[in-house]
Every structure is written in structure tokens, then in C-alpha cells.
Amino acid sequence: MTTMTKKRKAQIENIDSDKLYAADEALKLVKENASSKFDETIEIAMNLAVDPRHADQMVRGVVSLPSGTGKDVRVAVFAKDAKADEAKEAGADVVGAEDLMEKMQEGDLNYDRVIATPDMMGVVGRLGKVLGPKGLMPNPKLGTVTPDVAKAVKDAKGGQVEFRAEKAGIVHSIIGKASFSEADLKKNYDAFVGAIVKARPSGAKGKYVKKVALSSTMGPGLKVDISELGA
């Protein structure tokens, strides 16, 4: 415990909690402070001026991170026959139909993405109360209900992440690992922030992006200067 306290003190010493850091500098410091024995996850949190309880203020979508996530993404696919074969060939971890639905009803939900072909939504729809709260319910707007299951699986495995504004208007996501280079983290940061700015809903008034913060799994958070966003 003492060692962790000393490490935490060392991390905080080079962080100004009141300063707004340029994105490049913030990413550099977050990476430097991710000094755990495991490869820490680098995360972003964006506070938006929206109330997602109103349909015209919901912020939701997907974005492909050019440098990937560094995470082993587990994908389940609801498909039959030729489409099931396509999903398996694309790298899906589990492919099924009614059998997969039953397993999920029994609690087998260790997946990061659930994809379905349109004809399987009658089966998947019965999992609404199970998948909905976990944000795993397939949705055509997110590309997770699609006849092109091979592409959807490859996108999920290749660095595509979903985002959705929570009750307080906060969107958060992984943008890489501490082992990533600063350049790769910046590419992912730019892609994610760009997607959020582009997804500004019609009901958002005034200044859309209020705050942005970056952190690693065990490290302190840093505030990012958002003036460069022009948002």
C-alpha cells in the first residue's frame, strides 16, 4: 500500500489539476503516468451539453479508431446458414440462433459486441431486457443489424467502438493502451472527438462540448483544452 501511495504522489506531482492541457501534452503525460505492471487502458470522457432523455439530444453512434483499441473484442453473432459461415470466417467468437439466445438468457453475456442479421431480430428481440441494459442490443443505426455480418465482425475486431451519452450527458470510451505510441493515441483521440462533434444532435444548444478529460486505468485524470475544437 505504501508503494502505491508513493507512486500516486509521484504521478500527481507532475499534474496540474487546474490546467487545461493541449491534447498532445495530455496524452503524453497520461502515457507516462501509466506505470503499472499491466498495459493500462487509456480512456476519454467528454461532458456534453445534452440531456439524452430527450430524443433530439441523444448522442449515439460508432467510430473506427485508426490505431485499434488494443483490446481483444469478443463478438457474438446471430445468423444462420451461409451468413453464419461468413461470421465464423470473419472471426466471430460465437455464432448461433435460438441456441445462442438461450445461453444469453442463462447469463452467458461475456461479449463486447452482439451482431445480428435482419432475419434474426425476431429471436434477438426476446433478449431486450437482457442485452438492453448492457448496451449490447443490436441496432441498425449502429451497423450491428446487417446482412453484411462479415464486415460488421471485422469492424468490431479492428477497432470500431460504440459511443452513447449517459444521463449526465457524458460520453466515455477507450482510445487505446499505454503501450501505444503517442502518435497512435493522438490518431484515435482525433477520430473519437471528431465523431462526437459530428454527431451533435439538433437539440443541442450553445456550447456543445463542455469538458474533455483523459486518464489511464490507474493514473490521474487530465483536463484537455477544448478551445481547439471550435465546438
C-alpha positions in Angstrom: 0.0 0.0 0.0 2.9 2.4 0.8 4.4 1.8 -2.6 1.1 2.7 -4.3 0.9 5.8 -2.3 4.4 6.9 -3.3 3.6 6.1 -6.9 0.4 8.1 -6.7 2.2 11.1 -5.2 4.8 10.9 -7.9 2.0 10.9 -10.6 0.2 13.9 -9.0 3.4 15.9 -8.6 3.7 16.5 -12.4 0.0 17.1 -12.9 -1.7 20.4 -12.5 -5.3 19.6 -11.7 -6.5 23.1 -12.7 -4.6 23.3 -16.0 -6.2 22.8 -19.4 -3.7 20.7 -21.3 -3.3 20.6 -25.1 -4.3 17.2 -26.3 -0.8 16.2 -27.3 0.6 17.1 -23.9 -2.2 15.4 -22.1 -1.8 12.2 -24.0 2.0 12.3 -23.3 1.5 12.7 -19.6 -1.2 10.1 -19.3 1.0 7.6 -21.1 4.0 8.5 -18.9 1.9 8.1 -15.7 0.6 4.7 -16.8 3.3 2.8 -14.9 1.5 -0.3 -13.7 2.9 -3.7 -14.4 0.0 -4.4 -16.8 -0.8 -2.5 -20.0 -3.2 0.2 -18.8 -6.2 1.3 -20.8 -6.3 4.9 -22.0 -9.7 6.4 -21.7 -11.5 9.6 -22.7 -14.5 11.2 -21.1 -16.5 14.0 -22.8 -19.1 16.1 -20.9 -21.6 17.4 -23.5 -24.4 20.0 -23.2 -27.1 17.5 -23.9 -29.9 15.7 -22.0 -30.2 12.3 -23.6 -33.6 11.8 -22.0 -34.8 13.9 -25.0 -34.8 12.2 -28.3 -33.4 15.3 -30.1 -30.4 15.4 -27.7 -29.3 11.8 -27.9 -25.7 11.3 -28.9 -25.0 7.8 -30.2 -23.0 6.1 -32.9 -19.9 4.2 -33.8 -16.4 5.3 -34.8 -13.5 3.3 -36.1 -10.3 4.1 -34.2 -7.4 4.1 -36.8 -4.9 2.6 -34.4 -7.3 0.0 -33.0 -8.2 -0.4 -29.3 -5.5 -2.8 -28.2 -8.4 -4.9 -26.7 -9.4 -8.4 -27.6 -13.0 -7.8 -28.6 -15.4 -10.7 -28.1 -18.2 -10.8 -30.7 -21.4 -12.8 -30.8 -23.4 -13.1 -34.0 -27.0 -14.2 -34.5 -27.1 -15.7 -38.0 -28.0 -18.9 -39.8 -26.7 -21.0 -42.8 -24.4 -19.1 -45.2 -24.4 -15.9 -43.0 -23.3 -18.0 -40.0 -20.4 -19.3 -42.0 -19.4 -15.8 -43.1 -19.4 -14.6 -39.5 -17.3 -17.5 -38.4 -14.8 -16.9 -41.2 -14.6 -13.2 -40.2 -13.5 -14.2 -36.7 -16.7 -14.1 -34.6 -16.2 -15.7 -31.2 -19.7 -17.3 -31.1 -22.3 -17.8 -33.8 -25.8 -19.1 -33.3 -29.5 -18.6 -33.3 -32.1 -19.9 -30.8 -29.3 -21.8 -29.1 -27.3 -18.6 -28.5 -30.4 -16.8 -27.3 -31.0 -19.5 -24.7 -27.3 -19.3 -23.5 -27.6 -15.5 -23.1 -30.9 -15.8 -21.2 -29.0 -18.1 -18.8 -26.3 -15.4 -18.3 -23.7 -16.0 -21.0 -23.1 -12.3 -21.7 -19.3 -12.1 -21.9 -19.3 -10.2 -25.1 -18.3 -6.7 -26.2 -20.5 -6.6 -29.4 -23.6 -8.5 -30.5 -24.4 -8.5 -34.2 -27.4 -10.0 -36.0 -28.7 -10.4 -39.5 -32.1 -8.7 -40.0 -34.0 -12.0 -40.2 -32.7 -13.0 -36.7 -34.2 -10.0 -35.0 -37.4 -11.9 -34.1 -35.1 -14.1 -31.9 -32.9 -11.3 -30.7 -35.9 -9.2 -29.7 -36.7 -11.6 -26.9 -33.3 -10.6 -25.3 -34.2 -6.9 -25.0 -34.3 -7.0 -21.2 -31.0 -8.9 -21.1 -28.9 -7.1 -23.8 -30.5 -3.6 -23.5 -29.1 -2.7 -20.0 -25.6 -3.7 -21.1 -25.8 -1.7 -24.3 -25.4 -4.9 -26.4 -28.8 -4.9 -28.2 -28.1 -5.0 -32.0 -29.2 -1.8 -33.7 -29.3 -1.0 -37.4 -28.2 2.6 -36.8 -25.0 1.2 -35.2 -24.4 -1.3 -38.0 -25.0 -4.2 -35.7 -28.1 -5.3 -37.5 -26.9 -6.0 -41.0 -26.8 -8.6 -43.8 -23.1 -8.0 -44.1 -22.1 -9.8 -40.9 -18.5 -10.4 -42.1 -17.8 -6.6 -42.4 -19.5 -5.9 -39.0 -17.4 -8.6 -37.3 -14.2 -7.3 -38.9 -15.1 -3.7 -37.9 -15.7 -4.7 -34.3 -12.5 -6.7 -34.1 -10.5 -4.0 -36.0 -11.0 -1.0 -33.7 -14.6 0.2 -34.0 -16.1 1.4 -30.8 -19.7 2.4 -29.9 -20.5 5.6 -28.0 -23.6 6.8 -26.2 -24.3 9.7 -24.0 -25.2 8.8 -20.4 -27.8 10.5 -18.2 -25.5 13.4 -17.3 -24.5 14.0 -20.9 -21.2 12.2 -20.5 -19.7 10.0 -23.3 -16.7 7.8 -22.4 -14.6 5.3 -24.3 -11.3 3.5 -24.6 -8.9 5.1 -27.1 -6.0 2.7 -26.8 -3.4 1.3 -24.4 -0.4 2.7 -22.6 1.8 0.7 -24.9 0.6 2.6 -27.9 2.8 5.4 -29.3 1.8 9.0 -28.7 1.1 9.3 -32.4 -1.3 6.4 -32.5 -3.1 7.6 -29.4 -3.5 11.0 -31.0 -5.0 9.5 -34.1 -7.5 7.7 -32.0 -8.2 10.8 -29.9 -8.8 12.9 -33.0 -11.1 10.2 -34.6 -13.2 9.8 -31.4 -13.5 13.5 -30.7 -14.3 14.2 -34.4 -17.0 11.6 -34.3 -18.6 13.2 -31.2 -18.5 16.6 -32.7 -20.0 15.4 -35.9 -22.8 13.6 -34.0 -24.0 16.9 -32.5 -27.8 16.4 -32.2 -30.3 19.0 -33.4 -31.5 19.7 -29.8 -28.0 20.7 -28.5 -27.9 24.5 -27.9 -25.0 26.7 -27.3 -21.6 25.3 -26.5 -21.8 21.6 -27.2 -18.6 20.1 -25.7 -18.2 21.3 -22.2 -15.3 19.3 -20.9 -12.8 16.7 -22.0 -10.7 14.5 -19.8 -8.1 11.8 -20.4 -6.9 9.2 -17.9 -5.3 5.7 -17.7 -6.7 2.8 -15.7 -4.6 3.6 -12.6 -3.4 7.2 -13.3 -4.9 10.6 -12.6 -7.2 12.4 -15.0 -6.1 15.4 -17.0 -8.4 18.2 -18.4 -8.0 18.9 -22.0 -8.2 22.4 -23.6 -11.2 22.2 -25.9 -10.9 25.6 -27.4 -9.2 24.0 -30.4 -12.4 22.0 -31.1 -14.4 25.1 -32.0 -17.4 23.3 -30.6 
